[in-house]
Amino acid sequence: MNIKFPLMKNNIYREDLDLVIEYLKQDDPVLTQSKNVEEFEKKWSDWLGIKYSVFVNSGSSSNLITLAVLKQLYGNGEIIVPSLTWVSDIASVIQNGFQPIFVDIKFNNLSLDEDKIIKKISSKTKAVFITHAQGFCGLSDKLLKVLKEKSIILIEDVCESHGASFKDKKLGTYGLMSNFSFYYAHHMTTIEGGMVCTNDENVYQMLKMYRGHGMVRESTNDNLIKKYADENPSLNPKFIFAYPAYNLRNNEIGAIIGKNQINNLDRNILLRNENHSIFLEKINNKNFITDFVLSGQSNYAFNLITKNPDKVFVKKLIKKMDNFGVEYRRGSAGGGNQLRQPYLLDLFPKNYFKNFPITEHVHFYGFYLGNYPTLKKEKIIELCNIINSV
Protein backbone atom coordinates (compact mmCIF):
# COMPACT_ATOMS: atom_id res chain seq x y z
CA MET A 1 0.00 0.00 0.00
CA ASN A 2 1.28 3.46 -0.92
CA ILE A 3 0.92 5.38 2.36
CA LYS A 4 -0.48 8.87 1.82
CA PHE A 5 -1.56 9.51 5.41
CA PRO A 6 1.20 8.09 7.68
CA LEU A 7 1.05 7.59 11.44
CA MET A 8 4.17 9.70 11.98
CA LYS A 9 6.47 11.92 9.97
CA ASN A 10 9.52 14.13 10.61
CA ASN A 11 9.94 13.27 14.29
CA ILE A 12 13.75 13.57 14.22
CA TYR A 13 14.94 16.96 13.03
CA ARG A 14 18.01 17.89 11.05
CA GLU A 15 19.23 19.90 14.03
CA ASP A 16 19.04 16.77 16.22
CA LEU A 17 21.27 14.90 13.79
CA ASP A 18 23.65 17.84 13.41
CA LEU A 19 24.19 17.92 17.18
CA VAL A 20 24.98 14.19 17.16
CA ILE A 21 27.39 14.61 14.23
CA GLU A 22 29.14 17.50 15.97
CA TYR A 23 29.55 15.40 19.11
CA LEU A 24 30.96 12.49 17.11
CA LYS A 25 33.62 14.74 15.54
CA GLN A 26 35.52 14.71 18.82
CA ASP A 27 38.71 12.64 18.91
CA ASP A 28 37.33 10.21 21.48
CA PRO A 29 33.63 10.81 22.14
CA VAL A 30 32.04 8.91 25.02
CA LEU A 31 29.08 6.94 23.68
CA THR A 32 27.97 4.94 26.69
CA GLN A 33 25.91 6.49 29.47
CA SER A 34 27.68 9.62 30.72
CA LYS A 35 27.25 13.40 31.11
CA ASN A 36 24.69 13.87 28.34
CA VAL A 37 22.45 11.27 29.96
CA GLU A 38 22.68 13.11 33.29
CA GLU A 39 21.93 16.44 31.58
CA PHE A 40 18.95 14.96 29.74
CA GLU A 41 17.55 13.51 32.96
CA LYS A 42 17.86 16.90 34.69
CA LYS A 43 16.29 18.76 31.76
CA TRP A 44 13.41 16.28 31.60
CA SER A 45 12.80 16.55 35.37
CA ASP A 46 12.69 20.35 35.12
CA TRP A 47 10.25 20.20 32.19
CA LEU A 48 7.98 17.66 33.90
CA GLY A 49 8.11 19.29 37.32
CA ILE A 50 9.52 16.35 39.27
CA LYS A 51 12.65 15.76 41.35
CA TYR A 52 14.21 12.69 39.74
CA SER A 53 14.33 11.00 36.35
CA VAL A 54 16.17 7.86 35.18
CA PHE A 55 16.83 7.42 31.44
CA VAL A 56 16.52 3.83 30.19
CA ASN A 57 16.58 2.08 26.82
CA SER A 58 12.80 1.90 26.28
CA GLY A 59 9.41 2.65 27.76
CA SER A 60 8.99 -1.08 28.32
CA SER A 61 12.19 -1.10 30.40
CA SER A 62 10.80 1.76 32.46
CA ASN A 63 7.74 -0.42 33.17
CA LEU A 64 9.98 -3.32 34.13
CA ILE A 65 12.16 -1.56 36.71
CA THR A 66 9.20 0.38 38.10
CA LEU A 67 7.47 -2.87 39.00
CA ALA A 68 10.77 -4.39 40.21
CA VAL A 69 11.27 -1.53 42.65
CA LEU A 70 7.63 -1.73 43.74
CA LYS A 71 8.06 -5.44 44.50
CA GLN A 72 11.31 -4.82 46.40
CA LEU A 73 9.64 -2.20 48.59
CA TYR A 74 6.17 -3.66 49.13
CA GLY A 75 6.23 -7.35 48.20
CA ASN A 76 3.85 -9.13 45.86
CA GLY A 77 0.10 -8.84 45.60
CA GLU A 78 -2.47 -7.56 43.15
CA ILE A 79 -2.10 -4.64 40.76
CA ILE A 80 -5.12 -3.14 39.05
CA VAL A 81 -4.48 -2.64 35.33
CA PRO A 82 -6.48 -1.62 32.24
CA SER A 83 -7.68 -4.11 29.64
CA LEU A 84 -6.69 -1.55 26.97
CA THR A 85 -2.98 -0.76 27.23
CA TRP A 86 0.44 -1.67 25.84
CA VAL A 87 1.68 -5.21 26.40
CA SER A 88 4.69 -4.26 28.55
CA ASP A 89 2.45 -2.71 31.23
CA ILE A 90 0.88 -6.10 31.83
CA ALA A 91 4.04 -8.12 31.14
CA SER A 92 6.00 -6.14 33.74
CA VAL A 93 3.33 -6.91 36.34
CA ILE A 94 3.49 -10.65 35.60
CA GLN A 95 7.28 -10.76 35.29
CA ASN A 96 7.62 -9.30 38.78
CA GLY A 97 5.24 -11.83 40.33
CA PHE A 98 2.17 -9.62 40.76
CA GLN A 99 -1.36 -10.68 39.92
CA PRO A 100 -2.92 -8.38 37.28
CA ILE A 101 -6.50 -7.42 38.11
CA PHE A 102 -8.14 -6.10 34.96
CA VAL A 103 -10.62 -3.25 34.80
CA ASP A 104 -12.54 -1.92 31.81
CA ILE A 105 -12.08 1.56 30.38
CA LYS A 106 -14.31 4.54 29.56
CA PHE A 107 -15.08 5.72 26.04
CA ASN A 108 -14.43 9.37 26.81
CA ASN A 109 -10.74 9.00 27.75
CA LEU A 110 -9.84 5.35 26.95
CA SER A 111 -8.54 5.02 30.50
CA LEU A 112 -9.54 3.03 33.56
CA ASP A 113 -13.09 3.49 34.85
CA GLU A 114 -12.56 4.81 38.40
CA ASP A 115 -15.82 3.32 39.71
CA LYS A 116 -14.74 -0.12 38.51
CA ILE A 117 -11.28 0.37 40.01
CA ILE A 118 -12.80 1.09 43.40
CA LYS A 119 -14.90 -2.09 43.23
CA LYS A 120 -11.81 -4.19 42.46
CA ILE A 121 -9.68 -2.86 45.35
CA SER A 122 -9.04 -5.56 47.95
CA SER A 123 -6.75 -6.24 50.90
CA LYS A 124 -4.26 -7.65 48.36
CA THR A 125 -4.15 -4.52 46.19
CA LYS A 126 -0.67 -3.01 46.09
CA ALA A 127 -1.11 -0.46 43.32
CA VAL A 128 -3.18 0.90 40.48
CA PHE A 129 -1.17 1.01 37.25
CA ILE A 130 -3.04 3.55 35.13
CA THR A 131 -2.44 4.14 31.43
CA HIS A 132 -3.04 7.67 30.20
CA ALA A 133 -3.91 6.43 26.73
CA GLN A 134 -3.51 8.32 23.45
CA GLY A 135 -2.88 11.71 25.07
CA PHE A 136 -5.95 11.73 27.34
CA CYS A 137 -5.89 12.22 31.10
CA GLY A 138 -7.01 9.20 33.12
CA LEU A 139 -7.11 10.83 36.57
CA SER A 140 -10.03 12.15 38.61
CA ASP A 141 -10.47 13.69 42.06
CA LYS A 142 -12.54 10.70 43.08
CA LEU A 143 -9.84 8.19 42.16
CA LEU A 144 -7.02 10.11 43.82
CA LYS A 145 -9.09 10.55 47.00
CA VAL A 146 -9.86 6.83 47.29
CA LEU A 147 -6.27 5.79 46.61
CA LYS A 148 -5.04 8.16 49.30
CA GLU A 149 -7.65 6.99 51.83
CA LYS A 150 -6.84 3.33 51.21
CA SER A 151 -3.05 3.86 50.95
CA ILE A 152 -2.97 2.37 47.45
CA ILE A 153 0.06 3.28 45.34
CA LEU A 154 -0.47 4.94 41.98
CA ILE A 155 1.83 4.12 39.05
CA GLU A 156 1.36 6.20 35.87
CA ASP A 157 2.04 5.10 32.30
CA VAL A 158 2.43 8.37 30.37
CA CYS A 159 4.16 6.84 27.34
CA GLU A 160 1.58 8.20 24.87
CA SER A 161 0.70 11.39 26.73
CA HIS A 162 3.76 13.61 27.23
CA GLY A 163 2.64 16.97 28.60
CA ALA A 164 -0.95 15.98 29.34
CA SER A 165 -2.16 17.34 32.66
CA PHE A 166 -4.72 17.13 35.42
CA LYS A 167 -5.63 20.38 37.18
CA ASP A 168 -2.72 22.20 35.53
CA LYS A 169 -0.20 19.69 36.86
CA LYS A 170 1.50 17.39 34.38
CA LEU A 171 0.67 13.70 34.35
CA GLY A 172 3.58 11.68 35.64
CA THR A 173 3.84 13.77 38.80
CA TYR A 174 0.93 12.21 40.71
CA GLY A 175 2.11 8.64 41.22
CA LEU A 176 4.95 7.16 43.23
CA MET A 177 6.58 6.41 39.87
CA SER A 178 5.70 7.27 36.28
CA ASN A 179 6.85 5.86 32.94
CA PHE A 180 7.53 7.61 29.64
CA SER A 181 8.53 6.31 26.21
CA PHE A 182 10.68 8.12 23.65
CA TYR A 183 10.00 5.70 20.81
CA TYR A 184 10.13 7.27 17.33
CA ALA A 185 6.34 7.67 16.99
CA HIS A 186 5.76 9.41 20.33
CA HIS A 187 5.56 13.11 21.22
CA MET A 188 9.34 13.31 21.32
CA THR A 189 11.97 10.71 20.60
CA THR A 190 15.46 9.51 21.44
CA ILE A 191 15.09 6.86 18.67
CA GLU A 192 14.47 4.23 21.35
CA GLY A 193 14.29 5.17 25.00
CA GLY A 194 12.25 5.68 28.12
CA MET A 195 12.22 7.48 31.45
CA VAL A 196 11.15 6.59 34.98
CA CYS A 197 10.26 9.56 37.18
CA THR A 198 9.69 9.95 40.91
CA ASN A 199 9.75 12.46 43.75
CA ASP A 200 10.99 9.82 46.23
CA GLU A 201 14.76 9.93 46.78
CA ASN A 202 14.97 6.33 48.00
CA VAL A 203 13.01 5.07 44.99
CA TYR A 204 15.29 7.10 42.73
CA GLN A 205 18.43 5.45 44.09
CA MET A 206 16.86 2.01 43.66
CA LEU A 207 15.83 2.81 40.08
CA LYS A 208 19.38 3.85 39.21
CA MET A 209 20.74 0.60 40.62
CA TYR A 210 18.07 -1.53 38.94
CA ARG A 211 18.93 0.13 35.63
CA GLY A 212 22.62 -0.77 35.94
CA HIS A 213 22.98 -4.42 37.00
CA GLY A 214 21.96 -3.60 40.59
CA MET A 215 25.39 -2.04 41.17
CA VAL A 216 25.63 0.18 44.22
CA ARG A 217 28.05 2.53 42.44
CA GLU A 218 25.19 3.56 40.14
CA SER A 219 23.75 5.39 43.15
CA THR A 220 24.37 9.11 43.65
CA ASN A 221 23.96 8.85 47.43
CA ASP A 222 27.44 8.75 49.03
CA ASN A 223 26.06 7.63 52.39
CA LEU A 224 24.28 4.71 50.77
CA ILE A 225 27.42 3.68 48.89
CA LYS A 226 29.46 3.85 52.12
CA LYS A 227 26.85 1.81 53.98
CA TYR A 228 27.03 -1.03 51.47
CA ALA A 229 30.83 -0.91 51.50
CA ASP A 230 30.97 -1.04 55.31
CA GLU A 231 28.52 -3.94 55.44
CA ASN A 232 30.42 -5.90 52.78
CA PRO A 233 34.15 -5.49 53.56
CA SER A 234 35.09 -8.57 51.53
CA LEU A 235 33.76 -7.02 48.30
CA ASN A 236 35.34 -4.55 45.92
CA PRO A 237 33.32 -1.34 46.55
CA LYS A 238 33.07 -0.82 42.79
CA PHE A 239 31.38 -4.18 42.33
CA ILE A 240 28.71 -4.54 44.99
CA PHE A 241 25.41 -5.73 43.55
CA ALA A 242 22.44 -4.82 45.75
CA TYR A 243 19.66 -6.32 43.61
CA PRO A 244 19.23 -9.07 40.98
CA ALA A 245 18.67 -6.38 38.39
CA TYR A 246 19.17 -5.60 34.70
CA ASN A 247 21.25 -3.60 32.25
CA LEU A 248 18.73 -1.15 30.80
CA ARG A 249 20.97 1.86 30.31
CA ASN A 250 20.71 4.16 27.31
CA ASN A 251 23.53 6.08 25.63
CA GLU A 252 24.90 9.54 24.92
CA ILE A 253 23.54 9.74 21.36
CA GLY A 254 19.98 9.19 22.52
CA ALA A 255 20.46 11.75 25.29
CA ILE A 256 21.81 14.39 22.88
CA ILE A 257 18.73 13.96 20.69
CA GLY A 258 16.47 14.02 23.74
CA LYS A 259 17.92 17.23 25.13
CA ASN A 260 17.20 19.01 21.88
CA GLN A 261 13.78 17.45 21.36
CA ILE A 262 12.54 18.87 24.67
CA ASN A 263 13.04 22.36 23.24
CA ASN A 264 10.26 21.74 20.69
CA LEU A 265 7.97 19.64 22.87
CA ASP A 266 5.57 22.31 24.19
CA ARG A 267 5.13 23.82 20.72
CA ASN A 268 4.53 20.41 19.18
CA ILE A 269 1.93 19.52 21.80
CA LEU A 270 -0.02 22.67 20.90
CA LEU A 271 0.12 21.75 17.21
CA ARG A 272 -1.06 18.21 17.93
CA ASN A 273 -4.00 19.52 19.96
CA GLU A 274 -4.93 22.01 17.25
CA ASN A 275 -4.89 19.18 14.69
CA HIS A 276 -7.06 17.07 16.97
CA SER A 277 -9.64 19.87 17.24
CA ILE A 278 -9.88 20.07 13.45
CA PHE A 279 -10.33 16.33 13.21
CA LEU A 280 -13.14 16.29 15.81
CA GLU A 281 -14.83 19.21 14.04
CA LYS A 282 -14.72 17.63 10.60
CA ILE A 283 -15.42 13.96 11.31
CA ASN A 284 -18.99 12.68 11.09
CA ASN A 285 -20.18 12.60 14.72
CA LYS A 286 -23.20 10.53 13.80
CA ASN A 287 -20.99 7.56 12.99
CA PHE A 288 -18.01 8.16 15.30
CA ILE A 289 -17.46 8.99 18.95
CA THR A 290 -16.28 12.60 19.38
CA ASP A 291 -17.22 13.48 22.97
CA PHE A 292 -13.78 12.79 24.45
CA VAL A 293 -12.67 14.58 27.60
CA LEU A 294 -10.23 17.10 26.17
CA SER A 295 -9.26 18.90 29.37
CA GLY A 296 -5.51 18.54 29.87
CA GLN A 297 -5.05 16.53 26.68
CA SER A 298 -1.78 16.16 24.78
CA ASN A 299 -3.05 14.40 21.71
CA TYR A 300 -1.09 11.45 20.40
CA ALA A 301 -3.37 10.21 17.61
CA PHE A 302 -6.81 10.55 16.06
CA ASN A 303 -9.06 7.97 17.68
CA LEU A 304 -11.68 6.76 15.25
CA ILE A 305 -14.26 4.70 17.16
CA THR A 306 -17.63 3.86 15.67
CA LYS A 307 -20.69 4.55 17.77
CA ASN A 308 -22.38 1.34 16.68
CA PRO A 309 -20.97 -2.21 16.52
CA ASP A 310 -21.55 -2.45 12.79
CA LYS A 311 -19.27 -5.07 11.23
CA VAL A 312 -20.34 -4.25 7.67
CA PHE A 313 -19.58 -0.56 8.16
CA VAL A 314 -16.15 -1.30 9.66
CA LYS A 315 -15.31 -3.61 6.76
CA LYS A 316 -16.15 -0.82 4.31
CA LEU A 317 -14.14 1.67 6.40
CA ILE A 318 -11.05 -0.53 6.36
CA LYS A 319 -11.32 -1.03 2.61
CA LYS A 320 -11.69 2.72 2.05
CA MET A 321 -8.68 3.58 4.24
CA ASP A 322 -6.55 0.92 2.54
CA ASN A 323 -7.52 2.16 -0.91
CA PHE A 324 -6.61 5.76 -0.07
CA GLY A 325 -3.29 5.01 1.64
CA VAL A 326 -4.39 5.72 5.21
CA GLU A 327 -2.05 4.14 7.77
CA TYR A 328 -3.93 3.09 10.90
CA ARG A 329 -3.81 0.80 13.90
CA ARG A 330 -6.89 -1.22 14.73
CA GLY A 331 -7.97 -1.60 18.34
CA SER A 332 -6.36 1.67 19.44
CA ALA A 333 -3.69 1.42 22.18
CA GLY A 334 -1.73 -1.83 22.08
CA GLY A 335 -3.90 -3.64 19.56
CA GLY A 336 -7.11 -3.67 21.57
CA ASN A 337 -8.17 -6.00 24.36
CA GLN A 338 -5.03 -7.38 26.01
CA LEU A 339 -7.03 -10.27 27.45
CA ARG A 340 -7.44 -11.69 23.94
CA GLN A 341 -3.65 -11.99 23.55
CA PRO A 342 -2.01 -15.45 23.70
CA TYR A 343 0.24 -14.56 26.65
CA LEU A 344 -2.85 -14.05 28.86
CA LEU A 345 -5.33 -16.64 27.57
CA ASP A 346 -4.11 -19.42 29.85
CA LEU A 347 -4.17 -17.21 32.95
CA PHE A 348 -7.92 -16.57 32.91
CA PRO A 349 -11.13 -18.53 32.29
CA LYS A 350 -12.28 -19.12 28.74
CA ASN A 351 -13.81 -16.03 27.11
CA TYR A 352 -12.90 -13.90 30.14
CA PHE A 353 -12.14 -11.04 27.72
CA LYS A 354 -15.87 -10.63 27.11
CA ASN A 355 -16.24 -9.16 30.62
CA PHE A 356 -14.81 -5.87 29.32
CA PRO A 357 -17.44 -4.60 26.87
CA ILE A 358 -16.04 -1.13 26.21
CA THR A 359 -12.57 -2.48 25.52
CA GLU A 360 -14.19 -5.14 23.32
CA HIS A 361 -15.95 -2.44 21.33
CA VAL A 362 -12.70 -0.50 20.81
CA HIS A 363 -10.96 -3.77 19.90
CA PHE A 364 -13.27 -4.41 16.95
CA TYR A 365 -14.64 -0.95 16.10
CA GLY A 366 -11.79 1.38 17.05
CA PHE A 367 -8.75 2.68 15.17
CA TYR A 368 -6.18 5.38 15.56
CA LEU A 369 -4.80 7.51 12.77
CA GLY A 370 -1.66 9.61 12.54
CA ASN A 371 -1.33 13.03 14.12
CA TYR A 372 1.99 14.88 14.13
CA PRO A 373 3.11 18.52 14.31
CA THR A 374 3.81 18.96 10.58
CA LEU A 375 0.41 17.57 9.52
CA LYS A 376 -1.42 20.30 7.59
CA LYS A 377 -5.06 21.32 8.05
CA GLU A 378 -5.94 20.53 4.43
CA LYS A 379 -4.61 16.97 4.86
CA ILE A 380 -6.79 16.47 7.93
CA ILE A 381 -9.85 17.71 6.05
CA GLU A 382 -9.01 15.45 3.10
CA LEU A 383 -8.65 12.49 5.45
CA CYS A 384 -11.95 13.26 7.20
CA ASN A 385 -13.71 13.53 3.83
CA ILE A 386 -12.43 10.07 2.87
CA ILE A 387 -13.71 8.59 6.13
CA ASN A 388 -17.02 10.45 6.01
CA SER A 389 -17.68 9.08 2.51
CA VAL A 390 -18.09 5.54 3.87
C-alpha positions in Angstrom: 0.0 0.0 0.0 1.3 3.5 -0.9 0.9 5.4 2.4 -0.5 8.9 1.8 -1.6 9.5 5.4 1.2 8.1 7.7 1.0 7.6 11.4 4.2 9.7 12.0 6.5 11.9 10.0 9.5 14.1 10.6 9.9 13.3 14.3 13.7 13.6 14.2 14.9 17.0 13.0 18.0 17.9 11.0 19.2 19.9 14.0 19.0 16.8 16.2 21.3 14.9 13.8 23.6 17.8 13.4 24.2 17.9 17.2 25.0 14.2 17.2 27.4 14.6 14.2 29.1 17.5 16.0 29.5 15.4 19.1 31.0 12.5 17.1 33.6 14.7 15.5 35.5 14.7 18.8 38.7 12.6 18.9 37.3 10.2 21.5 33.6 10.8 22.1 32.0 8.9 25.0 29.1 6.9 23.7 28.0 4.9 26.7 25.9 6.5 29.5 27.7 9.6 30.7 27.3 13.4 31.1 24.7 13.9 28.3 22.4 11.3 30.0 22.7 13.1 33.3 21.9 16.4 31.6 19.0 15.0 29.7 17.6 13.5 33.0 17.9 16.9 34.7 16.3 18.8 31.8 13.4 16.3 31.6 12.8 16.6 35.4 12.7 20.3 35.1 10.3 20.2 32.2 8.0 17.7 33.9 8.1 19.3 37.3 9.5 16.4 39.3 12.6 15.8 41.3 14.2 12.7 39.7 14.3 11.0 36.4 16.2 7.9 35.2 16.8 7.4 31.4 16.5 3.8 30.2 16.6 2.1 26.8 12.8 1.9 26.3 9.4 2.6 27.8 9.0 -1.1 28.3 12.2 -1.1 30.4 10.8 1.8 32.5 7.7 -0.4 33.2 10.0 -3.3 34.1 12.2 -1.6 36.7 9.2 0.4 38.1 7.5 -2.9 39.0 10.8 -4.4 40.2 11.3 -1.5 42.7 7.6 -1.7 43.7 8.1 -5.4 44.5 11.3 -4.8 46.4 9.6 -2.2 48.6 6.2 -3.7 49.1 6.2 -7.3 48.2 3.9 -9.1 45.9 0.1 -8.8 45.6 -2.5 -7.6 43.1 -2.1 -4.6 40.8 -5.1 -3.1 39.0 -4.5 -2.6 35.3 -6.5 -1.6 32.2 -7.7 -4.1 29.6 -6.7 -1.5 27.0 -3.0 -0.8 27.2 0.4 -1.7 25.8 1.7 -5.2 26.4 4.7 -4.3 28.6 2.5 -2.7 31.2 0.9 -6.1 31.8 4.0 -8.1 31.1 6.0 -6.1 33.7 3.3 -6.9 36.3 3.5 -10.6 35.6 7.3 -10.8 35.3 7.6 -9.3 38.8 5.2 -11.8 40.3 2.2 -9.6 40.8 -1.4 -10.7 39.9 -2.9 -8.4 37.3 -6.5 -7.4 38.1 -8.1 -6.1 35.0 -10.6 -3.2 34.8 -12.5 -1.9 31.8 -12.1 1.6 30.4 -14.3 4.5 29.6 -15.1 5.7 26.0 -14.4 9.4 26.8 -10.7 9.0 27.7 -9.8 5.3 26.9 -8.5 5.0 30.5 -9.5 3.0 33.6 -13.1 3.5 34.9 -12.6 4.8 38.4 -15.8 3.3 39.7 -14.7 -0.1 38.5 -11.3 0.4 40.0 -12.8 1.1 43.4 -14.9 -2.1 43.2 -11.8 -4.2 42.5 -9.7 -2.9 45.4 -9.0 -5.6 48.0 -6.7 -6.2 50.9 -4.3 -7.6 48.4 -4.1 -4.5 46.2 -0.7 -3.0 46.1 -1.1 -0.5 43.3 -3.2 0.9 40.5 -1.2 1.0 37.3 -3.0 3.5 35.1 -2.4 4.1 31.4 -3.0 7.7 30.2 -3.9 6.4 26.7 -3.5 8.3 23.4 -2.9 11.7 25.1 -5.9 11.7 27.3 -5.9 12.2 31.1 -7.0 9.2 33.1 -7.1 10.8 36.6 -10.0 12.1 38.6 -10.5 13.7 42.1 -12.5 10.7 43.1 -9.8 8.2 42.2 -7.0 10.1 43.8 -9.1 10.6 47.0 -9.9 6.8 47.3 -6.3 5.8 46.6 -5.0 8.2 49.3 -7.6 7.0 51.8 -6.8 3.3 51.2 -3.0 3.9 51.0 -3.0 2.4 47.4 0.1 3.3 45.3 -0.5 4.9 42.0 1.8 4.1 39.0 1.4 6.2 35.9 2.0 5.1 32.3 2.4 8.4 30.4 4.2 6.8 27.3 1.6 8.2 24.9 0.7 11.4 26.7 3.8 13.6 27.2 2.6 17.0 28.6 -1.0 16.0 29.3 -2.2 17.3 32.7 -4.7 17.1 35.4 -5.6 20.4 37.2 -2.7 22.2 35.5 -0.2 19.7 36.9 1.5 17.4 34.4 0.7 13.7 34.4 3.6 11.7 35.6 3.8 13.8 38.8 0.9 12.2 40.7 2.1 8.6 41.2 4.9 7.2 43.2 6.6 6.4 39.9 5.7 7.3 36.3 6.9 5.9 32.9 7.5 7.6 29.6 8.5 6.3 26.2 10.7 8.1 23.6 10.0 5.7 20.8 10.1 7.3 17.3 6.3 7.7 17.0 5.8 9.4 20.3 5.6 13.1 21.2 9.3 13.3 21.3 12.0 10.7 20.6 15.5 9.5 21.4 15.1 6.9 18.7 14.5 4.2 21.3 14.3 5.2 25.0 12.2 5.7 28.1 12.2 7.5 31.5 11.2 6.6 35.0 10.3 9.6 37.2 9.7 9.9 40.9 9.8 12.5 43.8 11.0 9.8 46.2 14.8 9.9 46.8 15.0 6.3 48.0 13.0 5.1 45.0 15.3 7.1 42.7 18.4 5.5 44.1 16.9 2.0 43.7 15.8 2.8 40.1 19.4 3.8 39.2 20.7 0.6 40.6 18.1 -1.5 38.9 18.9 0.1 35.6 22.6 -0.8 35.9 23.0 -4.4 37.0 22.0 -3.6 40.6 25.4 -2.0 41.2 25.6 0.2 44.2 28.0 2.5 42.4 25.2 3.6 40.1 23.7 5.4 43.2 24.4 9.1 43.7 24.0 8.9 47.4 27.4 8.7 49.0 26.1 7.6 52.4 24.3 4.7 50.8 27.4 3.7 48.9 29.5 3.8 52.1 26.8 1.8 54.0 27.0 -1.0 51.5 30.8 -0.9 51.5 31.0 -1.0 55.3 28.5 -3.9 55.4 30.4 -5.9 52.8 34.2 -5.5 53.6 35.1 -8.6 51.5 33.8 -7.0 48.3 35.3 -4.6 45.9 33.3 -1.3 46.5 33.1 -0.8 42.8 31.4 -4.2 42.3 28.7 -4.5 45.0 25.4 -5.7 43.6 22.4 -4.8 45.7 19.7 -6.3 43.6 19.2 -9.1 41.0 18.7 -6.4 38.4 19.2 -5.6 34.7 21.2 -3.6 32.2 18.7 -1.1 30.8 21.0 1.9 30.3 20.7 4.2 27.3 23.5 6.1 25.6 24.9 9.5 24.9 23.5 9.7 21.4 20.0 9.2 22.5 20.5 11.8 25.3 21.8 14.4 22.9 18.7 14.0 20.7 16.5 14.0 23.7 17.9 17.2 25.1 17.2 19.0 21.9 13.8 17.4 21.4 12.5 18.9 24.7 13.0 22.4 23.2 10.3 21.7 20.7 8.0 19.6 22.9 5.6 22.3 24.2 5.1 23.8 20.7 4.5 20.4 19.2 1.9 19.5 21.8 0.0 22.7 20.9 0.1 21.7 17.2 -1.1 18.2 17.9 -4.0 19.5 20.0 -4.9 22.0 17.2 -4.9 19.2 14.7 -7.1 17.1 17.0 -9.6 19.9 17.2 -9.9 20.1 13.4 -10.3 16.3 13.2 -13.1 16.3 15.8 -14.8 19.2 14.0 -14.7 17.6 10.6 -15.4 14.0 11.3 -19.0 12.7 11.1 -20.2 12.6 14.7 -23.2 10.5 13.8 -21.0 7.6 13.0 -18.0 8.2 15.3 -17.5 9.0 19.0 -16.3 12.6 19.4 -17.2 13.5 23.0 -13.8 12.8 24.4 -12.7 14.6 27.6 -10.2 17.1 26.2 -9.3 18.9 29.4 -5.5 18.5 29.9 -5.1 16.5 26.7 -1.8 16.2 24.8 -3.0 14.4 21.7 -1.1 11.4 20.4 -3.4 10.2 17.6 -6.8 10.5 16.1 -9.1 8.0 17.7 -11.7 6.8 15.3 -14.3 4.7 17.2 -17.6 3.9 15.7 -20.7 4.5 17.8 -22.4 1.3 16.7 -21.0 -2.2 16.5 -21.6 -2.4 12.8 -19.3 -5.1 11.2 -20.3 -4.2 7.7 -19.6 -0.6 8.2 -16.1 -1.3 9.7 -15.3 -3.6 6.8 -16.1 -0.8 4.3 -14.1 1.7 6.4 -11.1 -0.5 6.4 -11.3 -1.0 2.6 -11.7 2.7 2.0 -8.7 3.6 4.2 -6.6 0.9 2.5 -7.5 2.2 -0.9 -6.6 5.8 -0.1 -3.3 5.0 1.6 -4.4 5.7 5.2 -2.1 4.1 7.8 -3.9 3.1 10.9 -3.8 0.8 13.9 -6.9 -1.2 14.7 -8.0 -1.6 18.3 -6.4 1.7 19.4 -3.7 1.4 22.2 -1.7 -1.8 22.1 -3.9 -3.6 19.6 -7.1 -3.7 21.6 -8.2 -6.0 24.4 -5.0 -7.4 26.0 -7.0 -10.3 27.4 -7.4 -11.7 23.9 -3.7 -12.0 23.6 -2.0 -15.4 23.7 0.2 -14.6 26.7 -2.8 -14.1 28.9 -5.3 -16.6 27.6 -4.1 -19.4 29.9 -4.2 -17.2 32.9 -7.9 -16.6 32.9 -11.1 -18.5 32.3 -12.3 -19.1 28.7 -13.8 -16.0 27.1 -12.9 -13.9 30.1 -12.1 -11.0 27.7 -15.9 -10.6 27.1 -16.2 -9.2 30.6 -14.8 -5.9 29.3 -17.4 -4.6 26.9 -16.0 -1.1 26.2 -12.6 -2.5 25.5 -14.2 -5.1 23.3 -15.9 -2.4 21.3 -12.7 -0.5 20.8 -11.0 -3.8 19.9 -13.3 -4.4 16.9 -14.6 -1.0 16.1 -11.8 1.4 17.0 -8.8 2.7 15.2 -6.2 5.4 15.6 -4.8 7.5 12.8 -1.7 9.6 12.5 -1.3 13.0 14.1 2.0 14.9 14.1 3.1 18.5 14.3 3.8 19.0 10.6 0.4 17.6 9.5 -1.4 20.3 7.6 -5.1 21.3 8.0 -5.9 20.5 4.4 -4.6 17.0 4.9 -6.8 16.5 7.9 -9.8 17.7 6.0 -9.0 15.4 3.1 -8.6 12.5 5.4 -11.9 13.3 7.2 -13.7 13.5 3.8 -12.4 10.1 2.9 -13.7 8.6 6.1 -17.0 10.4 6.0 -17.7 9.1 2.5 -18.1 5.5 3.9 
